[in-house]
Amino acid sequence: MEEIIIYHENDVQEASAIVKTVDYVVWTTNQTKVLIYLYRKYKPKVGTLQIRNLKKLWELIANEINKNLLLNVSPSHSENKWRVLERGYKKFIDNQNKTGRGRKFFEFKDEIDSIFKKRGNVHPEILASTSKVIKRRLELKKWRILRVQCQ
């Protein structure tokens, strides 16, 4: 005996909408490297006629990923992944600059270094505390400690 299932048209439309909506994306190493490459490629163009704002940037990056890697990634997925990468990189750099910490590993260090190497919020030129001022010499990428009088 053959069973026939009849769907109402509204049920089919709701089901197809559910299939297209993805709450989370598991990013592979290759997909993450593509995201970093596309960000490095398109970020300098933000503010031009081609890419007017960051929203357009993430839409463009998501479209490129979907087209080239045959995925279904939304602009918010790609933006959230980038923020997670940025946060992880900053934690890694902070850990490297502190003594007595265990060694940490950041998988995409080389790729993201090229993007953040000149950013002041990641690699500040001068660090100040109550007892000393530390100035980084940009050409040597080493830190020099300057003693100052604290009041």
N, C-alpha and C positions, 0 to 999 in steps of 0.2 A: 504494500500500500504506500503510495506516495503522499508526502505531506506538503501542503502548500501554505506558505506564510504570506499574508497580505499586510503590507505596511501602509500606514496613512502617510500622505505626502509630507506633512509637518514633521513626523517622526524621522523620516529619512533626512530631511534638511537639518534637524537638530543633531542627528548622529554624525553627519558629515562635518558639521561645525565642531563637534567634540573631537573628531579625529585630527582636524587641522590645528587645534589648539594644543600646544605642548607646554607644560608647566616648567619643566627643567630640561636641560641639555647636558649630556655627559660629553665633555670635550676631550678628544684624544690629543696626543702630543702634536701630531701633524696639523690638526685643525687649529690648535692654539698658535702654532708657528705661523700659519696662514693669517690668523687674526692679527698677530703682531706685525707681520709684513704689510698687511693692508693699512693698519693704523699708521705705520711709519711712512707709507706711500701717500696717504691722503690727508694726514693731520696738517702738514704745512699749507694745504690749500683751503683750510677753513677760513672763512671771511672773504673769500673771493666769490665771483659770480657762479662758479661751478658748485662750490659747497658753501652755502651762506652761513650755516650754523652747525653746532654739534649734533643736533637731531638729524640733519641731512647726512652728516658724516656716518652716523651709525646705521642709517637706512642704506646708504651706499655700501658700507662694509657688509651688512647682512645680505644684501642682494648679491654681492660678489661671492660670498661664501656659499650661498644657496645655489648659485649658478655653477660654480667651479667644483664644489665638493658634493653637490646633489644632496644637500641637507635642507631642513626646514627650521632655520634659525631666525628669530625675530630681532629687530634692532635692539630691543631691551635685553635680550639674551647676550648679544655681543657686547653691549655696554657694561652689563653686570660682570661678564667674564673679564673684561679689561680692568674694571675696578678691583676685582679680586686679585688679578695679577699685579696691579700697581701697589695695592696694600701689602701683598706678600713680598714684593721687591723692597719696599721701604722697611719692612720688619727685618728682612735679611741684611740690608745695609746698616741699620741701627745695631743689629747684633754683631756685625763685623767690626764696628767702631768701638764696641765696649770690651773691656778686658775681663778675663775670667769667665767668659761665656763658652759654652760648648760650640763645636763647629756645626754650622747649619749649611744646608744645601738648597740652592734655588735653581730649578731645572732650566729656566729660560734666562739666566743671568746675562749671557753674552748678547742675546737678541735685544733685551730691554736696556742693557747698558748703553747701547748706541742711541737710544731715545732719551734717556734720563741723564746722560752724562753732564749736560749743561744746565740742568734744572736746579735752581737754588733751594727748592723745598726738599730735594732728595740729597743733593751734595752741596751743603751751604759753604759759602766762602769763609765766613767767620762764625765761630762758636764762642759764646760768652757764658761764663759762670761767675759765681761770687768771688772766686779766687784767681781766675786766670782767663785770658783770652786766647783762643786757638785760631790761627789763621792758616788756611790751606793755600799753598802755593799752587796755582792752577797748572803751571807748566810742568811741574814735577809730580803733582798729585800727592804731595806729602804734607803732613801737618807740622806746623811750627808753633811752639808754645811761647807766648809773650806774657811775662809777669806784669801784673798791674796792681796798684794799691787799691785795696778795698776800703771803703769808708764805713 
